[in-house]
Amino acid sequence: MTSKPEIEGKNLIDRLLERSLDKGGIYSEVTASQGMAKTAVLLTFTDLTRKNHPNEKIFWREQLDAPLQIFKLGEGKYHFLVMEGSGAVFRDRSNHLAEVTNLPITYFKSKEIVKTVLQGKKLVPVTEIIPDFQDLWDKSKPGVANVVFFGDEFFWLDFIHWLRNVGEWVNIFIDELADIAPAVCKGDLYHRILKFAGDMGAVRRCMMNAMTDTQTVQDVHWSVRKKVMMKIFLPGAIADKYSRVTQEAIDNLLKDNVNGNEAYLDFGGTFGRVQFRTIYKPNQLRHIECHILPKEDVDGGEETTPTTNDLC
């Protein structure tokens, strides 16, 4: 007999895949200890979104300097988009990090803007290279995971803000949210993350669905954590003070490497329990990862303005 938590769990899964202008989108967060299938849950919903809404665009953020997880979805289900001049190179960990040159990659444009910044006591103009988000959008494809590499990872904050205004349903999956919204930051990055938190709080009204993951919620900036609408706890997760799911309940979740791990879903006090039965195992033929070359290796050593990477 199906229990009430299992029924609610199915209803919450359906809610994540529902498209209703009245109900809007959802910002959800997956937490677990290492090896408890956080990324597999993101892949599950990426695949479900791709199948249930083939006309919608999906954007996926990969962690750098580590094997790309998107290959687990299978051939034909992803599309690589790399910013021109970003310094992104792909290397094969199973071949002594030899460079891989045969990946199907589409390059999108960058553009120059002039900003006025305070240097000492003077305001001076500074030229900055930023992504051309419109070109990125135009070159992205519906029905697949568009895996985007900017070079500067904090451009994800600006891209998600830009996506609020596309006027159609869009889906965002961020693997390892703490990389782009760290708990400890200062200066310009601090203000950008506050703006990003506002964007994540607005997904319900902007035809956007966003799902992120992190091992420990405390690694993510407090302003962003407060905007999470649905929390998904896998085994090993640490109870969140913004949820009524207890640590005892999380500790009792089933861990099953064969049939899939259990999880609690908490959506505004509505609780469900599900088992993620699809296990996305590593693709033994795909141990490719993305590295970002230092700026001097890309443009011949020209002097550059400090980026937000220098402010965290």
N, C-alpha and C positions, 0 to 999 in steps of 0.2 A: 504493500500500500504506500502510495506517495505521501510523504509528510508535508506539513505546511511550509517549512523552510525550503523544501525542494520545489514546491509550487511557486513560492515567491521568487526563488532563484531563477526559474525559467521565465517568469514574468519580467524580471529585471534584465535578463539577457535580451528579451524581445524589446524592452524599452530602449536599450542601447542601440538597437538596429532600426528603431522606428523613425519615421520621418513625418513630423507634424509641426506645422508653423505655430500651432497653439501651444504645444508642449516644448518645442524648441530642441536645441542640442544639449549635450551633456559633456562636462569635463570630469573624467574618471581617472583614478590613480591606482596602480597595482603596486603592492609592497610584499616582500618576502625576503628570506635569507638567501644567500648564494646557492645556486643550483636548484631552487624550488620552482623554476619555470615562469619567472616574471616575463621574460621576453617571449616565451611561448604563448602566453595569454595575449600579448600584443599582436603576435602573428595570427592567432586564432581570430581575433576581431578584424584584423586586416583582411584575412581571407573571407570571413563572413560578409564584410562590407563589400568586398570586390564582387562576390557572388550575388548578393541581394540587391546591390545598387551599382550595376555595371556602368552607368552613365556618370557616376560621381568621381571626382578626383581625390586621390589619397596621397598624402605626403608623409614620408617616413624619414626619421632622423636616426642615423647609425652612430655608434660610438667609434671614435678614431683609434688607431693603433691597436686594434683587436679584430679577430675574424668577424667578417660581416655576417650578421644573423639573417639577413633578408634572403640569402640563398636557400634557406630551409623551406621557403614557400614553394620552390620548384621553378623550373625554367618557364619563361613567358609570363610570369606574374609580377615582374618588377621592371623598372626602367630607371637607369642611372642618369642624373642631371648634375653637371659639374660647372661651377662658375669659371669663366675664362680668367686666367691669371691667378687662380686661387692657390696654385702650388700643390694641388691634390695629385698624388700618385698612388697606384694600386700595386701591392706586393703580395707574393705568395709565401705564406709561412711554411708550407710544406716543401718549398724549394729554396730555402735559405734566404727568404725575403727578396727573391728575384722579381723585377718589375714585370707586371702583367700589362700587355698592350692590346689584347684582343677582346676586351670587354666592350659591349655595345653602349657607348657613352654619348649623350647629347650635351653639348656645351651651350650654356646661356650667357648672355652678355653682362658686362658690368658697365657702370657709368661713373663719371666724375661729378662731384658736387663741391661747392666752395662753402666752407663753414667759417664763422668768425669765432675765434677762441681767445681767451685771455692768457697772455704770456707775460709774466711779470705784472706790470701795470698798464700794458698796452693790449688793445684788441687787434689781432692780426688775422688776415684771411689764410685759411689752410685748405688745400685741395685734398679731398678724400675720395677713395674709390669704393663704391657700394654696389651691391647686386642690382641688376635691372629686374625687379620682381615681375613686371608685366611680361618681359621676354621669357622668364622662367615659367610663368603661368601658361603662356601661349605654347610652349614646347612640352609641357607636361601632358600626360595621357590619362584619360578616364579608364577605370576598370583594372588598373594595375597599381602597385605601390611605386610611387615616384620617389626614389631615394636621392636626396639632395645633399650636395657637399658645397659649402660656401668657402671653406678655408678658415675664415673667422667664425667660430661656432656661434658667437653671440648674435650673428645676423639672423638666426632663427627667431629671436625675440621680435625683430623688426618685420620679418616675413609674416609671422602669425598676425601681427597688427595689420599688415597690409591685406591679409586674406579676409578680414572682417568685412571688406567692402566689395567682394566679388559678386555678391547677389545670387549665389546658388549654394547648394549643400556642398560642404568640403570637409574632409576628414584628415586629422593630424595625429600621427603616432610618434612619440618622443621616447626613444630608448635611453635610459639614464638621464632623467631630468636634471639631476644635480649638476651635470656638466655645464648646463646653460643657465641655470637659476640657482647658483650655490647659496648656501645659508650665510656664508661670510663674504661680504663684498663691500666696496666703497666707491665713492666718486660717481662718475658717469654711469658705470654699470649698475650701481645701486638704484639710480633713478630709472634706468631702462627696465630693470626688473620690476619696480613698482608699476610702471606702465604696462608691462607684460601681465602682471597680476590682474590689472583691470581688464585686459583683453580676455584672460581666461575666465574671469567672472562674467563676461558678456557673451560667452559662446551660446548660451541658451537663446539669446535674442538675435543671433547673427547667422543662423543656419550653419553652425559649425559643431563638429564633434571632435573632442580632443581626448586622447588617452596617453598617459605617461606611466613610467615605472621608476622606482628607486628602491634600493635595498633598505634604506633608513629614511623615514620622512624628515628627520631632523637635519639631514644633509641638504634639504631643499629650503629655499628662502621662505620665511614665515608668511609673507604677504601672498605668495602663490599657494601655499598649503591651505590657507583659509578659504580659497575659492573652489576647492574640490567639491564636486557634487555627489559623486558616487565613489566609494572606497572599496577596493577589492583586496582582501587579505588572503594570502597564500600561507602555507606552513612556514614557520620561522619569522613571520612578520612581527613587528613590535606594535602593540596597541597604540592607537592614535588618540590624543586627548580630544580631538574634534569628532570622535566616533564613540558610540556606546557599545561597540563590540569589545568584549573583554579579552584580556590576555589569556585567560583560562580557555575561552572558546577557541581562540586561535591555536593554542597549544594542542587542542584535541582534534585539529583537522587531520584528515587522512593523507599520508604521504604514500604514493603508489607510483613507482617508476615504470610500471607496465601498463596500468589502466588510466593513469593521470591523477594529479593531485586535486584535493578538494579546496574550496575557497569560500569565504563569506563575502557577500556583497551587501553594502550598507548604502541605501539611497534615502537620505532624509529621515532616517529612523525606521524605514522598511528594510527588513533583513531577509536575505535568501542564502541558501547553501547550494553550491553546484560542484560538479566534478568535471574538470577540463580533460576530456578523454582523448583529444587529439594531442599527441606528443610530437613536437617538432625537433627531431634529432639532428645533430650536425651532419651536414653534407660532406662526406669524406673526400669528395673531389673538389671541394670549395673551401680552402683555408686562406682566402684572400682578404686583405684588410686595406684600409685607406690611411695613408700618411700625408701630412701637410708639410711640404718642404719649407725650410726657413726662407724668409723674404729675400735674403741676399742670393739664394740659389735660384730664385725665380727670375729676378730682374737684374742680376749682375751686381748687386751690392749697393743699390741706390739708397740714400738716406730716407727713412720713412718716419711718419708721425706715429707715436705710440697708439696702440689700439686698446680696446677695452680689455683685451687679455692681460694688459699690463696693470690693470686697475683692481684686479681681484686678489 
